[in-house]
Amino acid sequence: MVVRGRPRSFDRRHALAAAMALFWQKGYTATSMADLYQAMGINSPSLYAAFGNKEDLYLEAVAYYEQSIAPQLWSPLDTAPSVREGVRQWLKCSAKVLTRDDAPLGCMVTLSTVASEGNPRLGEIVMRLRQKGIDKLAGRLEQGVRMGELPAGIDTAALARMYVGIQQGLSIQARDGAGFEALDAVAEMAMALWPA
């Protein structure tokens, strides 16, 4: 097999992680191509050859976030012994992950305003990812109803939206500087809203 062109002189995954962090911190519109070249440690031809244009890079960065960061937030929902404990641990884990000092504060997907920044294509993708979280939680709550952990007839869609709204609020507060202890206390208090 003949290899054409020069081999890449950078680590693609490392460059993608750097782009993800930059988009996460600054948002899509405020992140310039010059910012990306500097953060990723690559030049314009290398970026376009490896990732395409800025939109393509953003989509890949969001997908990378969904593969690398989102599971850290959502895994307690699947592994806890009960649905109530799953929601509790998901909120507490969110408080921890959203305030880490080795990544931008908050959630990249929650904080994205790409739709209102004039890019409806990217905005639609981000909104679908947000809806995916609501659907995931609603599905787990429906399991709880079937197992008798929640009252029959409860509006699991509304309950899911309420708790996702709390989690999204944690993300905004983390970005505004609230620390883990403050957000962890909110997570604990949110469980007082759990249906009897």
Disulfide bonds with the S-S distance in Angstrom:
none
